């Protein structure tokens, strides 16, 4: 048999494949015939394929039809939130990459502009200084011409001087050096801008990741809330089905009673008319109606097999399971209502069993509480331990509707907290109780 793909939360699929075809809720009788032809016992098959056998359980089909749309709706919103978070992260990464590229061009541009300005100022100062020296030398030569004619001594002649060098230094070289230093300083400042943009982007990315993780956890809590209500939903649907079966049974019994009375009257009429063969057939039909009435009034079908919702005691008495339950010894015991809200002993035991099955999940919550700093086992602060314990109890209290179940939940939480206290805080990098061996130390 090809293994069906079960819903990850409900561990159920409304159909399964066997013998080259699909089987659904209304195919149980036909499926049993196929198994018999192949020499397979149905009960043995059902034990080996418990999840597939649930296909023939109308209550499980109703649970699937009721809860699956809720889970699908939650997961649809979760996928939308995940897609939106991925888009935001992608947009942030793209924007950061683009802005870092643009910011990276600013520093070279500033350095280049200041460098060109410095070179221009230096060249201009030198050029103006040379022109001034040339003009002064020309003016001096022009003034010395009459002196040369007069034969004046060399010491009395005019000198052109070096004022151009002073002009070049004051108006060119010094401002050029200042501009070059300013350009270097501004260049270094702008060179830090891509680093700052990257740092701010990392901070924003961490915030987006934290928000996405919190949103995902919120959806997980919604799913846990739906799954936590499964026992009550299943029990309610069982009771509804039992009530429906009882109503059908009443109608069927009334129909059989009318059928029996009709054929009895027909038999009497036919006997009075001397039509003995037809009277015998009417009598046989009346007997069949009476036999079916007796069977179905005992919760059996026309073949004498017990119908769903009924059980037979060792003494042969048939009981309606709406009012009775089977204890651990296999005895039928009448249900008792009390402070547990009318739950049967079997239901109360199932609650405690469900709570015990949450030990690994509670370990994960304790580990997350330690890692997030709610409680550190080595801190010596019992109030922090109690705070974490209350948080876990509030998370799982929907599973416990009886005093005994609440006591079992508190005991399990205390046990896990005690184990964590003896082990000590988890080492850095540990993320879960199942993968890092924290609880196996």
C-alpha positions as a Markdown table, in Angstrom:
| # | Residue | x | y | z |
|---|---|---|---|---|
| 1 | Unk | 0.0 | 0.0 | 0.0 |
| 2 | Unk | 1.4 | 3.4 | -1.0 |
| 3 | Unk | 1.8 | 5.5 | 2.2 |
| 4 | Unk | -0.6 | 8.5 | 2.1 |
| 5 | Unk | 0.7 | 12.0 | 2.8 |
| 6 | Unk | -0.7 | 12.8 | 6.2 |
| 7 | Unk | -1.5 | 16.3 | 7.4 |
| 8 | Unk | 1.5 | 17.3 | 9.5 |
| 9 | Unk | -0.7 | 18.5 | 12.4 |
| 10 | Unk | -3.6 | 16.1 | 12.4 |
| 11 | Unk | -1.7 | 13.0 | 11.1 |
| 12 | Unk | -4.7 | 12.2 | 9.0 |
| 13 | Unk | -5.7 | 12.1 | 5.3 |
| 14 | Unk | -9.3 | 11.8 | 4.2 |
| 15 | Unk | -8.4 | 9.0 | 1.7 |
| 16 | Unk | -5.7 | 6.4 | 1.2 |
| 17 | Unk | -4.6 | 4.3 | -1.8 |
| 18 | Unk | -4.7 | 0.5 | -1.8 |
| 19 | Unk | -4.9 | -2.0 | -4.6 |
| 20 | Unk | -4.6 | 0.7 | -7.3 |
| 21 | Unk | -7.4 | 2.9 | -6.1 |
| 22 | Unk | -8.4 | 5.4 | -3.4 |
| 23 | Unk | -10.5 | 4.6 | -0.4 |
| 24 | Unk | -12.6 | 7.0 | 1.5 |
| 25 | Unk | -15.0 | 7.3 | 4.4 |
| 26 | Unk | -17.9 | 5.3 | 2.9 |
| 27 | Unk | -15.8 | 2.5 | 1.4 |
| 28 | Unk | -15.3 | 0.4 | 4.6 |
| 29 | Unk | -17.5 | -2.6 | 3.6 |
| 30 | Unk | -16.0 | -2.7 | 0.1 |
| 31 | Unk | -12.5 | -2.4 | 1.5 |
| 32 | Unk | -13.1 | -5.3 | 3.9 |
| 33 | Unk | -14.2 | -7.5 | 1.0 |
| 34 | Unk | -11.0 | -6.7 | -0.9 |
| 35 | Unk | -8.9 | -7.6 | 2.1 |
| 36 | Unk | -10.8 | -10.9 | 2.6 |
| 37 | Unk | -10.2 | -11.8 | -1.0 |
| 38 | Unk | -6.5 | -11.3 | -0.4 |
| 39 | Unk | -6.5 | -13.2 | 2.8 |
| 40 | Unk | -5.8 | -10.2 | 5.0 |
| 41 | Unk | -7.6 | -9.7 | 8.3 |
| 42 | Unk | -9.1 | -6.2 | 8.6 |
| 43 | Unk | -8.4 | -5.8 | 12.3 |
| 44 | Unk | -4.8 | -6.8 | 11.8 |
| 45 | Unk | -4.5 | -4.4 | 8.9 |
| 46 | Unk | -6.0 | -1.6 | 11.0 |
| 47 | Unk | -3.5 | -2.2 | 13.8 |
| 48 | Unk | -0.6 | -2.0 | 11.3 |
| 49 | Unk | -2.0 | 1.1 | 9.6 |
| 50 | Unk | -3.7 | 3.0 | 12.4 |
| 51 | Unk | -3.6 | 6.4 | 10.6 |
| 52 | Unk | -5.0 | 5.0 | 7.4 |
| 53 | Unk | -7.8 | 3.1 | 9.3 |
| 54 | Unk | -9.0 | 6.4 | 10.7 |
| 55 | Unk | -10.3 | 7.2 | 7.3 |
| 56 | Unk | -13.3 | 5.0 | 8.1 |
| 57 | Unk | -13.9 | 6.8 | 11.4 |
| 58 | Unk | -16.6 | 9.4 | 10.7 |
| 59 | Unk | -15.6 | 11.4 | 13.8 |
| 60 | Unk | -12.0 | 11.8 | 12.5 |
| 61 | Unk | -13.4 | 12.8 | 9.1 |
| 62 | Unk | -15.5 | 15.5 | 10.8 |
| 63 | Unk | -12.5 | 16.6 | 12.9 |
| 64 | Unk | -10.5 | 16.9 | 9.7 |
| 65 | Unk | -13.2 | 18.9 | 8.0 |
| 66 | Unk | -13.6 | 21.2 | 11.0 |
| 67 | Unk | -10.0 | 21.9 | 11.9 |
| 68 | Unk | -8.1 | 21.6 | 8.6 |
| 69 | Unk | -9.6 | 24.8 | 7.2 |
| 70 | Unk | -8.6 | 26.7 | 10.4 |
| 71 | Unk | -5.0 | 25.4 | 10.2 |
| 72 | Unk | -4.9 | 26.1 | 6.4 |
| 73 | Unk | -6.1 | 29.7 | 7.1 |
| 74 | Unk | -3.4 | 30.3 | 9.7 |
| 75 | Unk | -0.7 | 28.8 | 7.5 |
| 76 | Unk | -1.9 | 30.9 | 4.6 |
| 77 | Unk | -1.5 | 34.1 | 6.7 |
| 78 | Unk | 1.9 | 32.8 | 8.0 |
| 79 | Unk | 3.1 | 32.3 | 4.4 |
| 80 | Unk | 2.0 | 35.8 | 3.5 |
| 81 | Unk | 3.8 | 37.3 | 6.5 |
| 82 | Unk | 7.0 | 35.3 | 5.6 |
| 83 | Unk | 6.8 | 36.5 | 2.0 |
| 84 | Unk | 6.4 | 40.1 | 3.2 |
| 85 | Unk | 9.3 | 39.8 | 5.5 |
| 86 | Unk | 11.5 | 38.3 | 2.8 |
| 87 | Unk | 10.5 | 41.2 | 0.5 |
| 88 | Unk | 11.4 | 43.8 | 3.1 |
| 89 | Unk | 14.7 | 42.1 | 3.8 |
| 90 | Unk | 15.4 | 42.0 | 0.0 |
| 91 | Unk | 14.5 | 45.6 | -0.4 |
| 92 | Unk | 16.7 | 46.6 | 2.5 |
| 93 | Unk | 19.6 | 44.6 | 1.1 |
| 94 | Unk | 19.2 | 46.1 | -2.4 |
| 95 | Unk | 18.8 | 49.7 | -1.1 |
| 96 | Unk | 21.8 | 49.3 | 1.1 |
| 97 | Unk | 24.0 | 47.9 | -1.7 |
| 98 | Unk | 22.9 | 50.8 | -4.0 |
| 99 | Unk | 23.4 | 53.5 | -1.4 |
| 100 | Unk | 26.8 | 52.1 | -0.3 |
| 101 | Unk | 27.9 | 52.2 | -4.0 |
| 102 | Unk | 26.9 | 55.9 | -4.3 |
| 103 | Unk | 28.3 | 56.8 | -0.9 |
| 104 | Unk | 31.6 | 55.1 | -1.9 |
| 105 | Unk | 32.0 | 57.5 | -4.8 |
| 106 | Unk | 31.7 | 60.7 | -2.7 |
| 107 | Unk | 35.1 | 60.4 | -1.0 |
| 108 | Unk | 37.2 | 60.0 | -4.2 |
| 109 | Unk | 35.1 | 62.9 | -5.8 |
| 110 | Unk | 35.8 | 65.2 | -2.9 |
| 111 | Unk | 39.5 | 64.3 | -2.8 |
| 112 | Unk | 39.7 | 64.9 | -6.5 |
| 113 | Unk | 38.0 | 68.3 | -6.4 |
| 114 | Unk | 40.1 | 69.5 | -3.6 |
| 115 | Unk | 43.2 | 68.2 | -5.2 |
| 116 | Unk | 42.5 | 69.9 | -8.5 |
| 117 | Unk | 41.7 | 73.1 | -6.7 |
| 118 | Unk | 44.9 | 72.9 | -4.8 |
| 119 | Unk | 47.0 | 72.3 | -8.0 |
| 120 | Unk | 45.2 | 75.1 | -9.8 |
| 121 | Unk | 45.9 | 77.5 | -6.9 |
| 122 | Unk | 49.5 | 76.5 | -6.7 |
| 123 | Unk | 50.0 | 76.9 | -10.4 |
| 124 | Unk | 48.2 | 80.2 | -10.5 |
| 125 | Unk | 50.3 | 81.6 | -7.6 |
| 126 | Unk | 53.5 | 80.6 | -9.3 |
| 127 | Unk | 52.4 | 82.0 | -12.6 |
| 128 | Unk | 51.4 | 85.4 | -11.2 |
| 129 | Unk | 54.6 | 85.5 | -9.2 |
| 130 | Unk | 56.7 | 84.9 | -12.3 |
| 131 | Unk | 54.8 | 87.6 | -14.2 |
| 132 | Unk | 55.4 | 90.1 | -11.3 |
| 133 | Unk | 59.1 | 89.4 | -11.2 |
| 134 | Unk | 59.4 | 89.8 | -15.0 |
| 135 | Unk | 57.5 | 93.1 | -14.9 |
| 136 | Unk | 59.6 | 94.4 | -12.1 |
| 137 | Unk | 62.8 | 93.4 | -13.9 |
| 138 | Unk | 61.6 | 95.1 | -17.1 |
| 139 | Unk | 60.6 | 98.3 | -15.1 |
| 140 | Unk | 64.1 | 98.3 | -13.4 |
| 141 | Unk | 65.8 | 97.9 | -16.8 |
| 142 | Unk | 63.8 | 100.7 | -18.3 |
| 143 | Unk | 64.7 | 103.0 | -15.3 |
| 144 | Unk | 68.4 | 102.0 | -15.5 |
| 145 | Unk | 68.7 | 103.1 | -19.2 |
| 146 | Unk | 69.3 | 106.9 | -18.4 |
| 147 | Unk | 71.7 | 105.9 | -15.6 |
| 148 | Unk | 73.7 | 103.8 | -18.0 |
| 149 | Unk | 73.9 | 106.9 | -20.3 |
| 150 | Unk | 75.1 | 109.0 | -17.5 |
| 151 | Unk | 77.6 | 106.4 | -16.4 |
| 152 | Unk | 76.2 | 105.9 | -13.0 |
| 153 | Unk | 77.9 | 103.4 | -10.8 |
| 154 | Unk | 76.4 | 99.9 | -10.4 |
| 155 | Unk | 75.3 | 100.4 | -6.9 |
| 156 | Unk | 73.1 | 103.3 | -7.9 |
| 157 | Unk | 71.1 | 101.3 | -10.4 |
| 158 | Unk | 67.6 | 100.0 | -9.8 |
| 159 | Unk | 66.9 | 96.3 | -8.9 |
| 160 | Unk | 63.9 | 94.4 | -10.0 |
| 161 | Unk | 63.5 | 92.4 | -6.7 |
| 162 | Unk | 61.8 | 89.0 | -6.0 |
| 163 | Unk | 58.3 | 90.2 | -4.9 |
| 164 | Unk | 56.8 | 87.5 | -7.2 |
| 165 | Unk | 58.0 | 84.7 | -5.0 |
| 166 | Unk | 56.2 | 86.3 | -2.0 |
| 167 | Unk | 53.0 | 86.6 | -4.1 |
| 168 | Unk | 53.3 | 83.0 | -5.2 |
| 169 | Unk | 53.7 | 81.8 | -1.6 |
| 170 | Unk | 51.0 | 83.9 | 0.0 |
| 171 | Unk | 48.4 | 83.8 | -2.8 |
| 172 | Unk | 49.2 | 80.3 | -4.1 |
| 173 | Unk | 51.3 | 77.8 | -2.2 |
| 174 | Unk | 50.0 | 78.3 | 1.3 |
| 175 | Unk | 46.2 | 78.3 | 0.3 |
| 176 | Unk | 47.0 | 75.3 | -1.9 |
| 177 | Unk | 48.4 | 73.3 | 1.0 |
| 178 | Unk | 45.4 | 74.3 | 3.2 |
| 179 | Unk | 43.0 | 73.1 | 0.5 |
| 180 | Unk | 44.9 | 69.9 | 0.0 |
| 181 | Unk | 44.7 | 69.2 | 3.8 |
| 182 | Unk | 41.0 | 70.0 | 3.9 |
| 183 | Unk | 40.4 | 67.7 | 0.9 |
| 184 | Unk | 42.1 | 64.9 | 2.7 |
| 185 | Unk | 40.1 | 65.5 | 5.9 |
| 186 | Unk | 36.8 | 65.6 | 4.0 |
| 187 | Unk | 37.8 | 62.6 | 2.0 |
| 188 | Unk | 38.4 | 60.5 | 5.2 |
| 189 | Unk | 35.1 | 61.7 | 6.6 |
| 190 | Unk | 33.1 | 60.7 | 3.6 |
| 191 | Unk | 35.0 | 57.4 | 3.3 |
| 192 | Unk | 33.3 | 56.4 | 6.6 |
| 193 | Unk | 29.8 | 56.9 | 5.3 |
| 194 | Unk | 29.5 | 53.4 | 3.5 |
| 195 | Unk | 30.6 | 51.8 | 6.8 |
| 196 | Unk | 28.0 | 53.7 | 8.8 |
| 197 | Unk | 25.3 | 52.8 | 6.2 |
| 198 | Unk | 26.3 | 49.1 | 6.4 |
| 199 | Unk | 26.1 | 49.2 | 10.2 |
| 200 | Unk | 22.6 | 50.8 | 10.2 |
| 201 | Unk | 21.5 | 48.3 | 7.6 |
| 202 | Unk | 22.7 | 45.4 | 9.9 |
| 203 | Unk | 20.7 | 46.9 | 12.8 |
| 204 | Unk | 17.6 | 47.2 | 10.7 |
| 205 | Unk | 18.1 | 43.6 | 9.3 |
| 206 | Unk | 18.3 | 42.3 | 12.9 |
| 207 | Unk | 15.1 | 44.1 | 13.8 |
| 208 | Unk | 13.3 | 42.7 | 10.8 |
| 209 | Unk | 14.5 | 39.2 | 11.6 |
| 210 | Unk | 13.4 | 39.6 | 15.2 |
| 211 | Unk | 10.0 | 40.8 | 14.1 |
| 212 | Unk | 9.6 | 38.0 | 11.6 |
| 213 | Unk | 10.5 | 35.4 | 14.3 |
| 214 | Unk | 8.0 | 36.9 | 16.7 |
| 215 | Unk | 5.3 | 36.9 | 14.0 |
| 216 | Unk | 6.1 | 33.3 | 13.2 |
| 217 | Unk | 5.9 | 32.4 | 16.9 |
| 218 | Unk | 2.5 | 34.1 | 17.1 |
| 219 | Unk | 1.2 | 31.9 | 14.3 |
| 220 | Unk | 2.6 | 28.8 | 16.0 |
| 221 | Unk | 0.7 | 29.8 | 19.1 |
| 222 | Unk | -2.5 | 30.1 | 17.1 |
| 223 | Unk | -1.9 | 26.6 | 15.7 |
| 224 | Unk | -1.2 | 25.2 | 19.1 |
| 225 | Unk | -4.4 | 26.8 | 20.4 |
| 226 | Unk | -6.4 | 25.0 | 17.6 |
| 227 | Unk | -4.6 | 21.7 | 18.2 |
| 228 | Unk | -5.1 | 22.1 | 22.0 |
| 229 | Unk | -8.8 | 22.2 | 21.5 |
| 230 | Unk | -8.8 | 18.9 | 19.5 |
| 231 | Unk | -9.8 | 16.6 | 22.4 |
| 232 | Unk | -12.8 | 18.7 | 23.2 |
| 233 | Unk | -13.8 | 19.0 | 19.5 |
| 234 | Unk | -13.4 | 15.3 | 19.0 |
| 235 | Unk | -15.5 | 14.5 | 22.1 |
| 236 | Unk | -18.2 | 17.0 | 21.1 |
| 237 | Unk | -18.4 | 15.4 | 17.6 |
| 238 | Unk | -18.6 | 12.0 | 19.2 |
| 239 | Unk | -21.5 | 13.0 | 21.4 |
| 240 | Unk | -23.2 | 14.7 | 18.4 |
| 241 | Unk | -22.8 | 11.5 | 16.4 |
| 242 | Unk | -24.1 | 9.3 | 19.2 |
| 243 | Unk | -27.1 | 11.6 | 19.5 |
| 244 | Unk | -27.7 | 11.5 | 15.8 |
| 245 | Unk | -27.5 | 7.7 | 15.8 |
| 246 | Unk | -30.0 | 7.6 | 18.7 |
| 247 | Unk | -32.4 | 9.7 | 16.7 |
| 248 | Unk | -32.0 | 7.5 | 13.7 |
| 249 | Unk | -32.5 | 4.5 | 15.9 |
| 250 | Unk | -35.7 | 5.8 | 17.3 |
| 251 | Unk | -37.0 | 6.5 | 13.8 |
| 252 | Unk | -35.9 | 3.1 | 12.6 |
| 253 | Unk | -37.5 | 1.3 | 15.6 |
| 254 | Unk | -40.8 | 3.2 | 15.0 |
| 255 | Unk | -40.6 | 2.1 | 11.4 |
| 256 | Unk | -40.0 | -1.5 | 12.2 |
| 257 | Unk | -42.8 | -1.5 | 14.8 |
| 258 | Unk | -45.2 | -0.1 | 12.2 |
| 259 | Unk | -43.9 | -2.7 | 9.7 |
| 260 | Unk | -44.5 | -5.5 | 12.2 |
| 261 | Unk | -48.0 | -4.4 | 13.1 |
| 262 | Unk | -48.9 | -4.0 | 9.4 |
| 263 | Unk | -47.8 | -7.5 | 8.5 |
| 264 | Unk | -49.5 | -9.0 | 11.5 |
| 265 | Unk | -52.8 | -7.3 | 10.4 |
| 266 | Unk | -52.2 | -8.5 | 6.9 |
| 267 | Unk | -51.7 | -12.1 | 8.2 |
| 268 | Unk | -54.9 | -12.0 | 10.1 |
| 269 | Unk | -56.8 | -10.6 | 7.1 |
| 270 | Unk | -55.3 | -13.3 | 4.8 |
| 271 | Unk | -56.1 | -16.1 | 7.2 |
| 272 | Unk | -59.7 | -14.9 | 7.4 |
| 273 | Unk | -59.9 | -15.1 | 3.6 |
| 274 | Unk | -58.3 | -18.5 | 3.5 |
| 275 | Unk | -55.3 | -17.4 | 1.7 |
| 276 | Unk | -52.9 | -19.4 | 3.8 |
| 277 | Unk | -49.7 | -19.2 | 1.6 |
| 278 | Unk | -49.8 | -15.4 | 1.5 |
| 279 | Unk | -50.7 | -15.3 | 5.2 |
| 280 | Unk | -47.6 | -17.4 | 5.9 |
| 281 | Unk | -45.4 | -15.0 | 4.0 |
| 282 | Unk | -46.9 | -12.0 | 5.9 |
| 283 | Unk | -46.2 | -13.8 | 9.1 |
| 284 | Unk | -42.6 | -14.4 | 8.1 |
| 285 | Unk | -42.2 | -10.7 | 7.3 |
| 286 | Unk | -43.7 | -9.8 | 10.6 |
| 287 | Unk | -41.2 | -12.1 | 12.3 |
| 288 | Unk | -38.2 | -10.5 | 10.4 |
| 289 | Unk | -39.4 | -7.0 | 11.4 |
| 290 | Unk | -39.7 | -8.1 | 15.0 |
| 291 | Unk | -36.2 | -9.7 | 14.9 |
| 292 | Unk | -34.7 | -6.5 | 13.4 |
| 293 | Unk | -36.5 | -4.5 | 16.1 |
| 294 | Unk | -35.0 | -6.6 | 18.8 |
| 295 | Unk | -31.5 | -6.3 | 17.3 |
| 296 | Unk | -31.6 | -2.6 | 16.7 |
| 297 | Unk | -33.2 | -1.8 | 20.1 |
| 298 | Unk | -30.0 | -3.4 | 21.4 |
| 299 | Unk | -27.7 | -1.3 | 19.2 |
| 300 | Unk | -27.1 | -4.1 | 16.6 |
| 301 | Unk | -27.5 | -4.1 | 12.9 |
| 302 | Unk | -29.7 | -6.5 | 11.0 |
| 303 | Unk | -26.9 | -9.1 | 11.1 |
| 304 | Unk | -26.6 | -8.8 | 14.9 |
| 305 | Unk | -23.3 | -6.9 | 14.9 |
| 306 | Unk | -22.9 | -4.0 | 17.4 |
| 307 | Unk | -23.3 | -0.5 | 15.9 |
| 308 | Unk | -20.9 | 2.3 | 16.7 |
| 309 | Unk | -21.5 | 3.8 | 20.1 |
| 310 | Unk | -22.6 | 0.5 | 21.7 |
| 311 | Unk | -20.7 | -2.1 | 23.7 |
| 312 | Unk | -21.6 | -5.5 | 25.1 |
| 313 | Unk | -20.9 | -6.6 | 28.6 |
| 314 | Unk | -19.6 | -10.2 | 29.4 |
| 315 | Unk | -23.1 | -11.1 | 30.4 |
| 316 | Unk | -24.4 | -10.2 | 26.9 |
| 317 | Unk | -26.1 | -6.9 | 27.9 |
| 318 | Unk | -25.6 | -4.1 | 25.4 |
| 319 | Unk | -25.0 | -0.6 | 26.7 |
| 320 | Unk | -25.1 | 2.8 | 25.0 |
| 321 | Unk | -21.6 | 4.2 | 25.3 |
| 322 | Unk | -23.1 | 7.7 | 25.8 |
| 323 | Unk | -23.8 | 6.7 | 29.4 |
| 324 | Unk | -21.0 | 4.1 | 29.9 |
| 325 | Unk | -17.3 | 3.7 | 29.3 |
| 326 | Unk | -14.8 | 0.8 | 29.4 |
| 327 | Unk | -12.3 | 0.9 | 32.3 |
| 328 | Unk | -8.7 | -0.4 | 32.2 |
| 329 | Unk | -9.9 | -3.9 | 33.1 |
| 330 | Unk | -12.2 | -4.0 | 30.2 |
| 331 | Unk | -15.4 | -3.6 | 32.3 |
| 332 | Unk | -18.3 | -1.4 | 31.4 |
| 333 | Unk | -18.7 | 1.3 | 34.0 |
| 334 | Unk | -21.5 | 3.9 | 34.2 |
| 335 | Unk | -20.2 | 7.5 | 33.7 |
| 336 | Unk | -20.3 | 9.8 | 36.7 |
| 337 | Unk | -20.4 | 13.6 | 36.4 |
| 338 | Unk | -18.7 | 15.8 | 39.0 |
| 339 | Unk | -16.3 | 18.6 | 39.4 |
| 340 | Unk | -14.4 | 17.5 | 36.3 |
| 341 | Unk | -17.2 | 19.0 | 34.2 |
| 342 | Unk | -18.8 | 15.6 | 33.3 |
| 343 | Unk | -15.6 | 14.0 | 32.0 |
| 344 | Unk | -15.4 | 10.2 | 32.2 |
| 345 | Unk | -12.5 | 8.5 | 33.9 |
| 346 | Unk | -11.1 | 7.6 | 30.5 |
| 347 | Unk | -11.3 | 11.2 | 29.4 |
| 348 | Unk | -9.6 | 12.4 | 32.5 |
| 349 | Unk | -6.8 | 9.8 | 32.1 |
| 350 | Unk | -6.4 | 10.9 | 28.5 |
| 351 | Unk | -5.9 | 14.5 | 29.6 |
| 352 | Unk | -3.1 | 13.5 | 32.0 |
| 353 | Unk | -1.6 | 11.3 | 29.3 |
| 354 | Unk | -1.6 | 14.2 | 26.8 |
| 355 | Unk | 0.1 | 16.5 | 29.4 |
| 356 | Unk | 2.8 | 13.9 | 30.0 |
| 357 | Unk | 3.4 | 13.8 | 26.2 |
| 358 | Unk | 4.3 | 17.5 | 26.3 |
| 359 | Unk | 7.5 | 17.0 | 28.3 |
| 360 | Unk | 9.8 | 17.6 | 25.3 |
| 361 | Unk | 7.9 | 20.8 | 24.3 |
| 362 | Unk | 8.1 | 22.1 | 27.9 |
| 363 | Unk | 11.9 | 21.4 | 27.8 |
| 364 | Unk | 12.1 | 23.6 | 24.7 |
| 365 | Unk | 10.2 | 26.4 | 26.5 |
| 366 | Unk | 12.5 | 26.2 | 29.5 |
| 367 | Unk | 15.6 | 26.3 | 27.3 |
| 368 | Unk | 14.2 | 29.3 | 25.4 |
| 369 | Unk | 13.4 | 31.0 | 28.7 |
| 370 | Unk | 17.0 | 30.4 | 29.9 |
| 371 | Unk | 18.5 | 31.7 | 26.6 |
| 372 | Unk | 16.3 | 34.8 | 26.6 |
| 373 | Unk | 17.3 | 35.6 | 30.2 |
| 374 | Unk | 13.9 | 35.0 | 31.9 |
| 375 | Unk | 15.7 | 32.6 | 34.3 |
| 376 | Unk | 19.3 | 31.6 | 34.8 |
| 377 | Unk | 19.7 | 28.5 | 36.9 |
| 378 | Unk | 22.9 | 29.8 | 38.4 |
| 379 | Unk | 21.4 | 33.2 | 39.4 |
| 380 | Unk | 19.9 | 32.0 | 42.7 |
| 381 | Unk | 16.7 | 33.9 | 42.0 |
| 382 | Unk | 13.7 | 31.6 | 42.7 |
| 383 | Unk | 11.3 | 34.3 | 41.6 |
| 384 | Unk | 12.7 | 34.1 | 38.1 |
| 385 | Unk | 12.2 | 30.3 | 38.1 |
| 386 | Unk | 8.7 | 30.8 | 39.3 |
| 387 | Unk | 8.0 | 33.4 | 36.6 |
| 388 | Unk | 9.1 | 31.0 | 33.9 |
| 389 | Unk | 7.1 | 28.2 | 35.4 |
| 390 | Unk | 3.9 | 30.4 | 35.4 |
| 391 | Unk | 4.5 | 31.3 | 31.7 |
| 392 | Unk | 4.7 | 27.6 | 30.7 |
| 393 | Unk | 1.6 | 26.7 | 32.8 |
| 394 | Unk | -0.4 | 29.5 | 31.2 |
| 395 | Unk | 0.7 | 28.2 | 27.8 |
| 396 | Unk | -0.5 | 24.6 | 28.4 |
| 397 | Unk | -3.3 | 25.1 | 30.9 |
| 398 | Unk | -5.9 | 24.6 | 28.2 |
| 399 | Unk | -5.0 | 20.9 | 28.3 |
| 400 | Unk | -5.9 | 20.6 | 32.0 |
| 401 | Unk | -9.6 | 21.0 | 32.8 |
| 402 | Unk | -9.6 | 18.9 | 36.0 |
| 403 | Unk | -7.7 | 19.4 | 39.3 |
| 404 | Unk | -5.8 | 16.2 | 38.8 |
| 405 | Unk | -4.7 | 17.3 | 35.3 |
| 406 | Unk | -3.6 | 20.7 | 36.6 |
| 407 | Unk | -1.6 | 19.0 | 39.3 |
| 408 | Unk | 0.1 | 16.7 | 36.8 |
| 409 | Unk | 0.9 | 19.7 | 34.6 |
| 410 | Unk | 2.5 | 21.6 | 37.5 |
| 411 | Unk | 4.5 | 18.5 | 38.5 |
| 412 | Unk | 5.8 | 18.1 | 35.0 |
| 413 | Unk | 6.9 | 21.7 | 34.8 |
| 414 | Unk | 8.6 | 21.5 | 38.2 |
| 415 | Unk | 10.4 | 18.3 | 37.1 |
| 416 | Unk | 11.8 | 20.0 | 33.9 |
| 417 | Unk | 12.8 | 23.1 | 35.8 |
| 418 | Unk | 14.6 | 21.0 | 38.4 |
| 419 | Unk | 16.4 | 19.0 | 35.7 |
| 420 | Unk | 17.5 | 22.3 | 34.1 |
| 421 | Unk | 18.7 | 23.6 | 37.5 |
| 422 | Unk | 20.9 | 20.6 | 38.0 |
| 423 | Unk | 22.3 | 20.7 | 34.5 |
| 424 | Unk | 23.1 | 24.4 | 34.7 |
| 425 | Unk | 22.8 | 27.1 | 32.0 |
| 426 | Unk | 23.2 | 26.0 | 28.3 |
| 427 | Unk | 26.5 | 26.6 | 26.6 |
| 428 | Unk | 26.6 | 29.4 | 24.0 |
| 429 | Unk | 25.2 | 28.4 | 20.6 |
| 430 | Unk | 22.7 | 25.8 | 21.9 |
| 431 | Unk | 19.4 | 26.2 | 20.3 |
| 432 | Unk | 17.2 | 23.3 | 21.3 |
| 433 | Unk | 16.9 | 20.4 | 23.7 |
| 434 | Unk | 16.7 | 17.8 | 21.0 |
| 435 | Unk | 19.8 | 18.8 | 19.0 |
| 436 | Unk | 22.5 | 19.9 | 21.4 |
| 437 | Unk | 22.3 | 17.3 | 24.1 |
| 438 | Unk | 21.5 | 19.8 | 26.8 |
| 439 | Unk | 19.1 | 17.5 | 28.6 |
| 440 | Unk | 21.4 | 14.5 | 28.1 |
| 441 | Unk | 24.3 | 16.0 | 30.1 |
